[in-house]
Amino acid sequence: MRKPKRERDNFSIVLSEDAARDLDDAWDYLAREESIRVADTVLREIAKAYNLLSAWPLLGRKRDNLSPGARSLPVNPYVIFYRVTEDIVRIIRILHQSRDTDLVF
């Protein structure tokens, strides 16, 4: 069986300031409310998702309803919101799935 073909060479991943702050906030919250181990595990899963997006940037769902060109990829219990431009995947936000995304965007 053949592996699915990548769309092209790997894309670079760039985090916005908001996304970097979202990650810090997520880790702080999870470490405080759950444990440092849980916080580290969730952030590792998000990092794995970056690798997927680098190889397959159109993997996520279109989210033009939130912002033109936006896409999303769930990483339970968070959702990565991003845009693909040229050879870059720009991570816009990383929000808990319970957040009201219409208010954020």
C-alpha positions as a Python dict, from the first residue, in 0.01 Angstrom:
ca = {
    (1, 'M'): (0, 0, 0),
    (2, 'R'): (131, 343, -91),
    (3, 'K'): (160, 628, 155),
    (4, 'P'): (-45, 937, 72),
    (5, 'K'): (157, 1184, -127),
    (6, 'R'): (255, 1501, 53),
    (7, 'E'): (131, 1821, -98),
    (8, 'R'): (490, 1946, -138),
    (9, 'D'): (806, 1985, 65),
    (10, 'N'): (746, 2055, 431),
    (11, 'F'): (609, 2394, 520),
    (12, 'S'): (757, 2610, 795),
    (13, 'I'): (549, 2655, 1111),
    (14, 'V'): (524, 3007, 1251),
    (15, 'L'): (337, 3092, 1572),
    (16, 'S'): (169, 3426, 1615),
    (17, 'E'): (220, 3611, 1944),
    (18, 'D'): (-139, 3519, 2037),
    (19, 'A'): (-74, 3149, 1968),
    (20, 'A'): (247, 3153, 2174),
    (21, 'R'): (55, 3317, 2460),
    (22, 'D'): (-224, 3059, 2419),
    (23, 'L'): (32, 2779, 2461),
    (24, 'D'): (179, 2938, 2773),
    (25, 'D'): (-168, 2987, 2918),
    (26, 'A'): (-268, 2628, 2837),
    (27, 'W'): (43, 2485, 3001),
    (28, 'D'): (-1, 2704, 3311),
    (29, 'Y'): (-365, 2608, 3347),
    (30, 'L'): (-309, 2236, 3295),
    (31, 'A'): (-8, 2228, 3528),
    (32, 'R'): (-208, 2406, 3799),
    (33, 'E'): (-538, 2219, 3758),
    (34, 'E'): (-410, 1874, 3652),
    (35, 'S'): (-34, 1821, 3674),
    (36, 'I'): (290, 1918, 3506),
    (37, 'R'): (289, 1576, 3341),
    (38, 'V'): (-53, 1637, 3184),
    (39, 'A'): (52, 1986, 3071),
    (40, 'D'): (366, 1848, 2908),
    (41, 'T'): (172, 1567, 2740),
    (42, 'V'): (-84, 1804, 2587),
    (43, 'L'): (186, 2036, 2456),
    (44, 'R'): (372, 1739, 2307),
    (45, 'E'): (53, 1638, 2124),
    (46, 'I'): (20, 1993, 1989),
    (47, 'A'): (384, 1976, 1870),
    (48, 'K'): (304, 1648, 1689),
    (49, 'A'): (19, 1829, 1514),
    (50, 'Y'): (269, 2093, 1393),
    (51, 'N'): (463, 1812, 1224),
    (52, 'L'): (146, 1692, 1052),
    (53, 'L'): (61, 2043, 937),
    (54, 'S'): (414, 2095, 811),
    (55, 'A'): (374, 1793, 584),
    (56, 'W'): (2, 1824, 506),
    (57, 'P'): (-100, 2188, 558),
    (58, 'L'): (-449, 2146, 413),
    (59, 'L'): (-529, 1866, 659),
    (60, 'G'): (-746, 2085, 880),
    (61, 'R'): (-1102, 2193, 824),
    (62, 'K'): (-1174, 2519, 639),
    (63, 'R'): (-1292, 2790, 878),
    (64, 'D'): (-1366, 3084, 649),
    (65, 'N'): (-1667, 3150, 872),
    (66, 'L'): (-1424, 3269, 1141),
    (67, 'S'): (-1166, 3445, 925),
    (68, 'P'): (-1087, 3428, 551),
    (69, 'G'): (-836, 3151, 481),
    (70, 'A'): (-848, 3011, 834),
    (71, 'R'): (-834, 2637, 898),
    (72, 'S'): (-853, 2433, 1218),
    (73, 'L'): (-715, 2106, 1347),
    (74, 'P'): (-836, 1956, 1676),
    (75, 'V'): (-582, 1832, 1930),
    (76, 'N'): (-801, 1727, 2217),
    (77, 'P'): (-890, 1929, 2422),
    (78, 'Y'): (-752, 2217, 2210),
    (79, 'V'): (-800, 2337, 1854),
    (80, 'I'): (-520, 2482, 1643),
    (81, 'F'): (-634, 2762, 1413),
    (82, 'Y'): (-402, 2847, 1125),
    (83, 'R'): (-358, 2988, 775),
    (84, 'V'): (-146, 2855, 491),
    (85, 'T'): (51, 3110, 290),
    (86, 'E'): (321, 3034, 34),
    (87, 'D'): (536, 2778, 219),
    (88, 'I'): (434, 2874, 573),
    (89, 'V'): (170, 2747, 812),
    (90, 'R'): (91, 3042, 1039),
    (91, 'I'): (-61, 2931, 1367),
    (92, 'I'): (-312, 3203, 1457),
    (93, 'R'): (-452, 3072, 1786),
    (94, 'I'): (-459, 2758, 1999),
    (95, 'L'): (-783, 2754, 2195),
    (96, 'H'): (-959, 2514, 2427),
    (97, 'Q'): (-1243, 2345, 2242),
    (98, 'S'): (-1496, 2491, 2484),
    (99, 'R'): (-1407, 2851, 2389),
    (100, 'D'): (-1652, 3055, 2184),
    (101, 'T'): (-1447, 3097, 1868),
    (102, 'D'): (-1687, 3354, 1723),
    (103, 'L'): (-1600, 3586, 2012),
    (104, 'V'): (-1227, 3530, 1970),
    (105, 'F'): (-1222, 3588, 1596),
}
